[in-house]
Amino acid sequence: MVKRILVVDDDKEIIEFLKKELTEKLDDITVLTTESGYDALKNIMSGSIDLLITDIAMPDMDGYELFLRAREQNEDMPVIMMTGFGYDPNHTVVNARNSGLGAEDILFKPFDVNYMVKLIRERLGME
């Protein structure tokens, strides 16, 4: 069964890079992309997304808000968050991890794409 991954980042180069890399490294997946948190939410609400990968800092809706709204739609959907910011105890990253809603997969840019692939395989039960 083909799994659908949604990659959300306001940086077009990042989403194009991740789409290419993930498509090459993962079998039986379709990678969808968007630069908008609101467009991402529309995709999630359709019920056709198996895993969400989102940047945290975006202009229209930050990744933490998208994470919360995605969990309202599907509490079991795995979410991997990305950020270019370093560790800050008051940062959204820490809030997401401490929310009790399962935001444990947070990658700091630049990250190893092979590690992301490993996380995706684990979260989608592909191993």
DSSP file (Angstrom, degrees, kcal/mol; ACC not computed):
  #  RESIDUE AA STRUCTURE BP1 BP2  ACC     N-H-->O    O-->H-N    N-H-->O    O-->H-N    TCO  KAPPA ALPHA  PHI   PSI    X-CA   Y-CA   Z-CA
    1    1 A M              0   0    0      0, 0.0     2,-0.3     0, 0.0     0, 0.0   0.000 360.0 360.0 360.0 131.8    0.0    0.0    0.0
    2    2 A V        -     0   0    0     27,-0.1     2,-0.3     1,-0.0    27,-0.2  -0.575 360.0-147.8 -76.8 129.5    1.4    3.4   -1.0
    3    3 A K  E     -a   29   0A   0     25,-2.7    27,-2.7    -2,-0.3     2,-0.5  -0.730   6.8-137.9 -96.4 147.3    1.8    5.8    1.9
    4    4 A R  E     -a   30   0A   0     -2,-0.3    46,-2.8    25,-0.2    47,-1.4  -0.930  16.6-169.9-112.5 122.1    1.4    9.6    1.5
    5    5 A I  E     -ab  31  51A   0     25,-2.9    27,-3.3    -2,-0.5     2,-0.5  -0.914   8.2-154.0-110.1 133.6    3.9   11.9    3.1
    6    6 A L  E     -ab  32  52A   0     45,-2.5    47,-3.2    -2,-0.4     2,-0.5  -0.945   6.2-163.7-110.3 122.9    3.2   15.7    3.3
    7    7 A V  E     -ab  33  53A   0     25,-2.8    27,-1.9    -2,-0.5     2,-0.5  -0.922   7.4-171.6-107.0 126.0    6.3   18.0    3.5
    8    8 A V  E     +ab  34  54A   0     45,-2.9    47,-2.4    -2,-0.5     2,-0.3  -0.971  22.2 135.0-123.8 121.4    5.6   21.6    4.6
    9    9 A D        -     0   0    0     25,-1.7     6,-0.1    -2,-0.5    49,-0.1  -0.937  50.6-136.0-160.6 140.4    8.2   24.3    4.5
   10   10 A D  S    S+     0   0    0     47,-0.3     2,-0.8    -2,-0.3    25,-0.1   0.521  89.1  86.9 -78.2  -3.0    8.1   27.9    3.3
   11   11 A D    >>  -     0   0    0      1,-0.2     4,-1.8     2,-0.0     3,-0.5  -0.863  65.8-161.6 -98.2 106.8   11.5   27.3    1.7
   12   12 A K  H 3> S+     0   0    0     -2,-0.8     4,-2.4     1,-0.2     5,-0.2   0.847  88.1  57.8 -58.4 -37.5   10.8   25.9   -1.8
   13   13 A E  H 3> S+     0   0    0      1,-0.2     4,-2.4     2,-0.2    -1,-0.2   0.890 105.9  50.0 -62.0 -39.2   14.4   24.6   -2.2
   14   14 A I  H <> S+     0   0    0     -3,-0.5     4,-2.9     2,-0.2     5,-0.2   0.932 111.7  46.2 -66.6 -45.4   14.0   22.5    1.0
   15   15 A I  H  X S+     0   0    0     -4,-1.8     4,-2.3     1,-0.2    -2,-0.2   0.886 113.7  49.0 -68.4 -35.1   10.7   20.9   -0.1
   16   16 A E  H  X S+     0   0    0     -4,-2.4     4,-2.1    -5,-0.2    -1,-0.2   0.922 113.1  47.9 -66.4 -42.4   12.0   20.2   -3.6
   17   17 A F  H  X S+     0   0    0     -4,-2.4     4,-2.7    -5,-0.2     5,-0.2   0.939 113.9  46.1 -61.5 -48.5   15.2   18.6   -2.1
   18   18 A L  H  X S+     0   0    0     -4,-2.9     4,-2.9     1,-0.2     5,-0.4   0.885 110.3  53.5 -65.7 -37.8   13.2   16.5    0.4
   19   19 A K  H  X S+     0   0    0     -4,-2.3     4,-2.0    -5,-0.2    -1,-0.2   0.938 112.9  44.1 -60.6 -45.9   10.7   15.4   -2.2
   20   20 A K  H  X S+     0   0    0     -4,-2.1     4,-1.9     2,-0.2    -2,-0.2   0.949 117.6  44.0 -63.0 -50.7   13.6   14.2   -4.5
   21   21 A E  H  X S+     0   0    0     -4,-2.7     4,-2.1     1,-0.2    -2,-0.2   0.922 115.6  45.9 -64.3 -46.4   15.5   12.5   -1.6
   22   22 A L  H  X S+     0   0    0     -4,-2.9     4,-1.8     1,-0.2    -1,-0.2   0.885 111.8  51.9 -67.8 -37.6   12.5   10.8    0.0
   23   23 A T  H  < S+     0   0    0     -4,-2.0    -1,-0.2    -5,-0.4    -2,-0.2   0.890 113.6  45.0 -64.3 -38.6   11.2    9.6   -3.3
   24   24 A E  H  < S+     0   0    0     -4,-1.9    -2,-0.2    -5,-0.2    -1,-0.2   0.848 119.6  40.0 -71.5 -34.5   14.5    8.0   -4.2
   25   25 A K  H  < S+     0   0    0     -4,-2.1     2,-0.5    -5,-0.2    -2,-0.2   0.618 109.2  59.9 -95.8 -14.0   15.1    6.5   -0.8
   26   26 A L     <  -     0   0    0     -4,-1.8     3,-0.5    -5,-0.2     2,-0.2  -0.962  67.5-147.1-122.7 129.7   11.7    5.1    0.1
   27   27 A D  S    S+     0   0    0     -2,-0.5     3,-0.1     1,-0.2    -3,-0.0  -0.565  78.8  20.3 -85.4 155.4    9.6    2.6   -1.8
   28   28 A D  S    S+     0   0    0     -2,-0.2   -25,-2.7     1,-0.2     2,-0.3   0.850  95.4 118.0  57.3  41.8    5.8    2.8   -1.9
   29   29 A I  E     -a    3   0A   0     -3,-0.5     2,-0.4   -27,-0.2   -25,-0.2  -0.972  50.1-153.1-132.8 153.7    5.4    6.4   -0.9
   30   30 A T  E     -a    4   0A   0    -27,-2.7   -25,-2.9    -2,-0.3     2,-0.6  -0.996  16.5-149.9-118.9 129.2    4.0    9.5   -2.5
   31   31 A V  E     -a    5   0A   0     -2,-0.4     2,-0.3   -27,-0.2   -25,-0.2  -0.896  13.4-173.6-104.8 118.4    5.5   12.8   -1.4
   32   32 A L  E     -a    6   0A   0    -27,-3.3   -25,-2.8    -2,-0.6     2,-0.3  -0.800   8.2-163.9-102.8 150.5    3.3   15.8   -1.5
   33   33 A T  E     +a    7   0A   0     -2,-0.3     2,-0.3   -27,-0.2   -25,-0.2  -0.961  14.6 169.5-136.1 153.7    4.6   19.3   -0.8
   34   34 A T  E     -a    8   0A   0    -27,-1.9   -25,-1.7    -2,-0.3    -2,-0.0  -0.975  30.0-147.0-155.9 154.5    3.3   22.7    0.1
   35   35 A E  S    S+     0   0    0     -2,-0.3     2,-0.4   -27,-0.2   -27,-0.1   0.333  81.0  76.1 -99.5   4.3    4.7   26.0    1.3
   36   36 A S     >  -     0   0    0      1,-0.1     4,-2.1    24,-0.1     5,-0.1  -0.960  64.0-151.8-126.8 131.3    1.7   26.9    3.4
   37   37 A G  H  > S+     0   0    0     -2,-0.4     4,-2.2     2,-0.2    -1,-0.1   0.864 102.9  53.4 -62.9 -36.4    0.5   25.6    6.7
   38   38 A Y  H  > S+     0   0    0      2,-0.2     4,-1.8     1,-0.2    -1,-0.2   0.902 108.9  47.7 -68.1 -40.5   -3.1   26.3    5.7
   39   39 A D  H  > S+     0   0    0      1,-0.2     4,-1.9     2,-0.2    -1,-0.2   0.893 110.8  53.3 -64.5 -38.3   -2.8   24.3    2.5
   40   40 A A  H  X S+     0   0    0     -4,-2.1     4,-2.5     1,-0.2    -2,-0.2   0.919 106.0  52.7 -60.8 -43.6   -1.2   21.5    4.5
   41   41 A L  H  X S+     0   0    0     -4,-2.2     4,-2.8     1,-0.2    -1,-0.2   0.878 105.5  54.3 -61.8 -38.4   -4.2   21.5    6.9
   42   42 A K  H  X S+     0   0    0     -4,-1.8     4,-1.0     2,-0.2    -1,-0.2   0.921 110.0  47.5 -60.2 -43.8   -6.6   21.1    3.9
   43   43 A N  H  <>S+     0   0    0     -4,-1.9     5,-0.9     1,-0.2     3,-0.5   0.914 112.7  48.6 -62.4 -43.1   -4.6   18.0    2.8
   44   44 A I  H ><5S+     0   0    0     -4,-2.5     3,-1.8     1,-0.2     5,-0.3   0.904 106.9  55.7 -64.7 -41.7   -4.7   16.6    6.3
   45   45 A M  H 3<5S+     0   0    0     -4,-2.8    -1,-0.2     1,-0.3    -2,-0.2   0.741  95.5  67.0 -65.0 -22.3   -8.4   17.2    6.7
   46   46 A S  T 3<5S-     0   0    0     -4,-1.0    -1,-0.3    -3,-0.5    -2,-0.2   0.679 106.3-129.2 -70.9 -15.8   -9.0   15.2    3.5
   47   47 A G  T < 5S+     0   0    0     -3,-1.8    -3,-0.1    -4,-0.4    -2,-0.1   0.611  79.0 110.0  81.0  12.4   -7.8   12.2    5.5
   48   48 A S      < +     0   0    0     -5,-0.9     2,-0.5   -45,-0.0    -4,-0.1   0.336  47.4  97.0-104.8   8.3   -5.3   11.1    2.9
   49   49 A I        -     0   0    0     -5,-0.3   -44,-0.2    -6,-0.2     3,-0.1  -0.851  42.1-178.4-103.6 130.4   -2.0   11.9    4.7
   50   50 A D  S    S+     0   0    0    -46,-2.8     2,-0.3    -2,-0.5   -45,-0.2   0.718  73.4  13.9 -95.6 -25.9   -0.1    9.1    6.5
   51   51 A L  E     -b    5   0A   0    -47,-1.4   -45,-2.5    26,-0.2     2,-0.4  -0.982  65.3-148.1-153.7 138.8    2.8   11.2    7.8
   52   52 A L  E     -bc   6  79A   0     26,-2.5    28,-3.0    -2,-0.3     2,-0.5  -0.922   8.0-173.0-112.1 131.7    3.5   15.0    8.2
   53   53 A I  E     +bc   7  80A   0    -47,-3.2   -45,-2.9    -2,-0.4     2,-0.4  -0.990  21.8 173.1-118.9 119.3    6.9   16.6    8.0
   54   54 A T  E     -bc   8  81A   0     26,-2.5    28,-2.8    -2,-0.5   -45,-0.2  -0.976  32.9-130.0-135.0 142.1    6.7   20.3    8.8
   55   55 A D  E     - c   0  82A   0    -47,-2.4    28,-0.2    -2,-0.4     3,-0.1  -0.471  20.1-142.3 -72.4 156.5    9.0   23.2    9.4
   56   56 A I  S    S+     0   0    0     26,-1.8     7,-2.7     1,-0.2     2,-1.0   0.896  84.2  61.0 -89.7 -46.7    8.3   25.1   12.6
   57   57 A A        +     0   0    0     25,-0.3   -47,-0.3     5,-0.2    -1,-0.2  -0.722  66.9 143.1 -90.1 103.0    9.0   28.7   11.5
   58   58 A M        -     0   0    0     -2,-1.0   -22,-0.1    -3,-0.1   -23,-0.0  -0.971  50.1-128.0-135.9 152.0    6.5   29.6    8.7
   59   59 A P  S    S+     0   0    0      0, 0.0     3,-0.2     0, 0.0    -1,-0.1   0.863 100.4  37.1 -72.8 -36.6    4.8   32.9    8.0
   60   60 A D  S    S-     0   0    0      1,-0.3     2,-0.3     0, 0.0   -24,-0.1   0.884 134.9  -3.3 -88.5 -37.7    1.1   31.8    7.7
   61   61 A M  S    S-     0   0    0     -5,-0.0    -1,-0.3     4,-0.0   -24,-0.1  -0.907  77.0-127.1-152.7 121.8    0.8   29.1   10.4
   62   62 A D     >  -     0   0    0     -2,-0.3     4,-2.2    -3,-0.2    -5,-0.2  -0.270  27.5-109.1 -72.2 163.1    3.8   27.9   12.4
   63   63 A G  H  > S+     0   0    0     -7,-2.7     4,-2.5     1,-0.2    -7,-0.2   0.784 116.2  57.2 -63.1 -29.8    4.6   24.2   12.5
   64   64 A Y  H  > S+     0   0    0     -8,-0.4     4,-2.5     2,-0.2    -1,-0.2   0.927 108.6  45.7 -68.6 -43.5    3.5   23.8   16.2
   65   65 A E  H  > S+     0   0    0      2,-0.2     4,-2.6     1,-0.2     5,-0.2   0.913 113.5  50.3 -63.5 -41.5    0.0   25.1   15.4
   66   66 A L  H  X S+     0   0    0     -4,-2.2     4,-2.8     2,-0.2    -2,-0.2   0.915 109.2  52.2 -61.4 -42.5   -0.1   22.9   12.3
   67   67 A F  H  X S+     0   0    0     -4,-2.5     4,-2.3     2,-0.2    -2,-0.2   0.936 110.8  47.2 -57.2 -48.7    1.0   19.9   14.5
   68   68 A L  H  X S+     0   0    0     -4,-2.5     4,-1.3     1,-0.2    -2,-0.2   0.912 114.5  45.7 -61.9 -43.6   -1.9   20.7   17.0
   69   69 A R  H  X S+     0   0    0     -4,-2.6     4,-1.2     2,-0.2    -1,-0.2   0.867 110.9  53.2 -69.0 -36.0   -4.5   21.0   14.2
   70   70 A A  H  X S+     0   0    0     -4,-2.8     4,-2.7    -5,-0.2     3,-0.4   0.908 107.1  52.4 -63.9 -40.8   -3.2   17.9   12.5
   71   71 A R  H  < S+     0   0    0     -4,-2.3    -1,-0.2     1,-0.2    -2,-0.2   0.806 103.4  57.8 -66.0 -29.8   -3.6   16.0   15.8
   72   72 A E  H  < S+     0   0    0     -4,-1.3    -1,-0.2     1,-0.2     3,-0.2   0.850 113.2  40.3 -65.4 -33.3   -7.2   17.2   16.1
   73   73 A Q  H  < S+     0   0    0     -4,-1.2     2,-0.3    -3,-0.4    -2,-0.2   0.867 139.0   4.7 -81.9 -39.8   -7.9   15.6   12.7
   74   74 A N    ><  -     0   0    0     -4,-2.7     3,-1.4    -5,-0.1    -1,-0.3  -0.776  59.2-170.4-151.8  97.8   -5.9   12.4   13.3
   75   75 A E  T 3  S+     0   0    0     -2,-0.3    -4,-0.1     1,-0.3    -3,-0.1   0.656  88.7  52.7 -68.4 -14.1   -4.3   11.8   16.7
   76   76 A D  T 3  S+     0   0    0      2,-0.1    -1,-0.3    -5,-0.1    -5,-0.1   0.504  77.6 114.8 -98.5  -5.6   -2.3    8.8   15.4
   77   77 A M    <   -     0   0    0     -3,-1.4   -26,-0.2    -7,-0.2    -3,-0.1  -0.500  69.7-122.6 -69.5 124.7   -0.7   10.5   12.4
   78   78 A P        -     0   0    0      0, 0.0   -26,-2.5     0, 0.0     2,-0.4  -0.406  27.5-162.5 -65.9 142.4    3.1   10.7   12.9
   79   79 A V  E     -c   52   0A   0     23,-0.3    26,-0.6   -28,-0.2     2,-0.5  -0.995  10.2-167.8-130.9 127.6    4.6   14.2   12.7
   80   80 A I  E     -cd  53 105A   0    -28,-3.0   -26,-2.5    -2,-0.4     2,-0.3  -0.972  14.4-157.8-112.5 124.6    8.2   15.0   12.2
   81   81 A M  E     -cd  54 106A   0     24,-3.0    26,-3.3    -2,-0.5     2,-0.4  -0.800   3.8-160.9-105.5 145.8    9.1   18.7   12.9
   82   82 A M  E     +cd  55 107A   0    -28,-2.8   -26,-1.8    -2,-0.3     2,-0.3  -0.934  10.9 175.7-123.0 146.7   12.1   20.5   11.5
   83   83 A T  E     - d   0 108A   0     24,-2.1    26,-3.6    -2,-0.4   -28,-0.0  -0.996  31.2-155.6-149.9 147.9   13.7   23.7   12.7
   84   84 A G  S    S+     0   0    0     -2,-0.3     2,-0.3    24,-0.2    24,-0.1   0.401  72.9  97.1 -96.1  -0.4   16.7   25.9   11.8
   85   85 A F  S    S-     0   0    0      1,-0.1     3,-0.1     3,-0.0    24,-0.1  -0.648  72.7-124.6 -91.8 146.8   16.8   27.3   15.4
   86   86 A G        -     0   0    0     -2,-0.3     2,-0.2     1,-0.2    -1,-0.1  -0.118  50.9 -58.7 -75.5-178.9   19.1   26.0   18.1
   87   87 A Y        +     0   0    0      6,-0.1    -1,-0.2     2,-0.0     3,-0.0  -0.433  57.0 167.4 -68.5 131.8   17.9   24.8   21.5
   88   88 A D    >   -     0   0    0     -2,-0.2     3,-2.2    -3,-0.1     6,-0.4  -0.956  35.5-137.9-143.6 123.7   16.0   27.3   23.6
   89   89 A P  T 3  S+     0   0    0      0, 0.0    -2,-0.0     0, 0.0    -1,-0.0   0.697 106.7  43.8 -60.8 -18.3   14.0   26.2   26.7
   90   90 A N  T 3  S+     0   0    0      4,-0.1    -3,-0.0     5,-0.0     2,-0.0   0.324  90.9 118.2-104.7   6.7   11.1   28.5   25.8
   91   91 A H  S X> S-     0   0    0     -3,-2.2     4,-1.9     1,-0.1     3,-0.6  -0.295  79.1-111.3 -75.1 157.5   11.1   27.6   22.1
   92   92 A T  H 3> S+     0   0    0      1,-0.2     4,-2.8     2,-0.2     5,-0.2   0.813 115.7  64.7 -54.3 -33.9    8.2   26.0   20.3
   93   93 A V  H 3> S+     0   0    0      1,-0.2     4,-2.1     2,-0.2    -1,-0.2   0.932 104.5  43.8 -58.2 -47.0   10.3   22.9   19.9
   94   94 A V  H <> S+     0   0    0     -3,-0.6     4,-2.2    -6,-0.4    -1,-0.2   0.910 113.0  52.0 -66.0 -42.6   10.4   22.4   23.7
   95   95 A N  H  < S+     0   0    0     -4,-1.9     4,-0.5     1,-0.2    -2,-0.2   0.899 109.3  50.6 -60.0 -40.9    6.7   23.1   24.0
   96   96 A A  H >< S+     0   0    0     -4,-2.8     3,-0.8     1,-0.2     7,-0.7   0.912 111.6  47.0 -65.3 -42.1    5.9   20.6   21.3
   97   97 A R  H >< S+     0   0    0     -4,-2.1     3,-0.5     1,-0.2     5,-0.2   0.861 116.4  44.4 -66.9 -34.7    7.9   17.9   23.0
   98   98 A N  T 3< S+     0   0    0     -4,-2.2    -1,-0.2     1,-0.2    -2,-0.2   0.383  87.2  92.8 -91.6   4.1    6.3   18.7   26.4
   99   99 A S  T <  S-     0   0    0     -3,-0.8    -1,-0.2    -4,-0.5    -2,-0.1   0.696  88.4-129.4 -73.0 -18.6    2.8   18.9   25.1
  100  100 A G  S <  S+     0   0    0     -3,-0.5    -1,-0.1    -4,-0.3    -2,-0.1   0.568  82.6 107.9  79.1   7.6    2.0   15.3   25.8
  101  101 A L  S    S-     0   0    0     -5,-0.4     3,-0.1     2,-0.1    -4,-0.1   0.319  97.1 -98.0-102.8   7.0    0.7   15.0   22.3
  102  102 A G        +     0   0    0     -5,-0.2     2,-1.7     1,-0.2     3,-0.3   0.704  67.4 149.9  92.5  19.6    3.5   12.9   20.9
  103  103 A A        +     0   0    0     -7,-0.7    -1,-0.2     1,-0.2    -4,-0.1  -0.622  22.1 130.7 -85.5  83.3    5.8   15.4   19.2
  104  104 A E        +     0   0    0     -2,-1.7     2,-1.1   -25,-0.2    -1,-0.2   0.646  45.0  81.6-107.3 -20.0    9.0   13.6   19.8
  105  105 A D  E     +d   80   0A   0    -26,-0.6   -24,-3.0    -3,-0.3     2,-0.5  -0.742  53.4 153.9 -95.8  96.2   10.6   13.7   16.3
  106  106 A I  E     -d   81   0A   0     -2,-1.1     2,-0.4   -26,-0.2   -24,-0.2  -0.984  23.7-162.2-126.8 121.4   12.2   17.1   15.9
  107  107 A L  E     -d   82   0A   0    -26,-3.3   -24,-2.1    -2,-0.5     2,-0.5  -0.865  11.2-141.1-107.7 135.3   15.1   17.5   13.5
  108  108 A F  E     -d   83   0A   0     -2,-0.4   -24,-0.2   -26,-0.2   -22,-0.1  -0.841  41.5 -86.8 -96.2 125.0   17.5   20.5   13.7
  109  109 A K  S    S+     0   0    0    -26,-3.6     2,-0.1    -2,-0.5     3,-0.0  -0.483 112.0  42.8 -73.1 142.9   18.6   21.8   10.3
  110  110 A P  S    S+     0   0    0      0, 0.0     2,-0.3     0, 0.0    -2,-0.1   0.608  87.5 164.0 -76.5 144.5   20.8   20.9    8.7
  111  111 A F        -     0   0    0     -4,-0.1     2,-0.6    -2,-0.1    -2,-0.1  -0.798  45.5 -94.3-124.1 165.8   20.0   17.2    9.4
  112  112 A D    >>  -     0   0    0     -2,-0.3     4,-1.7     1,-0.2     3,-0.7  -0.709  26.4-152.3 -81.5 117.7   21.0   13.9    7.9
  113  113 A V  H 3> S+     0   0    0     -2,-0.6     4,-2.6     1,-0.3     5,-0.2   0.843  95.7  60.2 -61.3 -33.4   18.3   12.9    5.3
  114  114 A N  H 3> S+     0   0    0      1,-0.2     4,-2.0     2,-0.2    -1,-0.3   0.860 103.1  51.2 -64.3 -33.4   19.2    9.2    6.0
  115  115 A Y  H <> S+     0   0    0     -3,-0.7     4,-2.4     2,-0.2    -1,-0.2   0.905 109.1  50.5 -67.9 -40.6   18.2    9.7    9.6
  116  116 A M  H  X S+     0   0    0     -4,-1.7     4,-2.7     2,-0.2    -2,-0.2   0.918 109.0  51.8 -61.1 -42.8   14.9   11.3    8.5
  117  117 A V  H  X S+     0   0    0     -4,-2.6     4,-2.6     1,-0.2    -1,-0.2   0.909 108.4  51.4 -59.8 -42.6   14.3    8.3    6.2
  118  118 A K  H  X S+     0   0    0     -4,-2.0     4,-2.3     2,-0.2    -1,-0.2   0.924 110.6  48.4 -60.2 -45.4   14.9    6.0    9.2
  119  119 A L  H  X S+     0   0    0     -4,-2.4     4,-3.0     2,-0.2     5,-0.2   0.919 111.0  50.6 -60.7 -44.6   12.4    7.9   11.3
  120  120 A I  H  X S+     0   0    0     -4,-2.7     4,-2.2     1,-0.2     6,-0.2   0.935 110.0  49.7 -60.4 -46.8    9.8    7.8    8.5
  121  121 A R  H  <>S+     0   0    0     -4,-2.6     5,-3.2     1,-0.2     6,-0.6   0.917 113.8  46.5 -58.9 -43.5   10.3    4.0    8.1
  122  122 A E  H ><5S+     0   0    0     -4,-2.3     3,-1.1     3,-0.2    -2,-0.2   0.950 113.7  46.7 -63.0 -49.4    9.8    3.5   11.9
  123  123 A R  H 3<5S+     0   0    0     -4,-3.0    -1,-0.2     1,-0.3    -2,-0.2   0.791 117.1  43.3 -68.0 -27.7    6.8    5.8   12.1
  124  124 A L  T 3<5S-     0   0    0     -4,-2.2    -1,-0.3    -5,-0.2    -2,-0.2   0.385 111.7-117.1 -97.1   3.5    5.1    4.2    9.1
  125  125 A G  T < 5S+     0   0    0     -3,-1.1    -3,-0.2    -4,-0.4    -4,-0.1   0.868  70.4 137.5  66.1  36.4    5.9    0.6   10.1
  126  126 A M      <       0   0    0     -5,-3.2    -4,-0.2    -6,-0.2    -5,-0.1   0.357 360.0 360.0 -96.1   4.9    8.0    0.1    7.0
  127  127 A E              0   0    0     -6,-0.6    -1,-0.2    -5,-0.1    -5,-0.1   0.432 360.0 360.0-100.4 360.0   10.9   -1.7    8.8
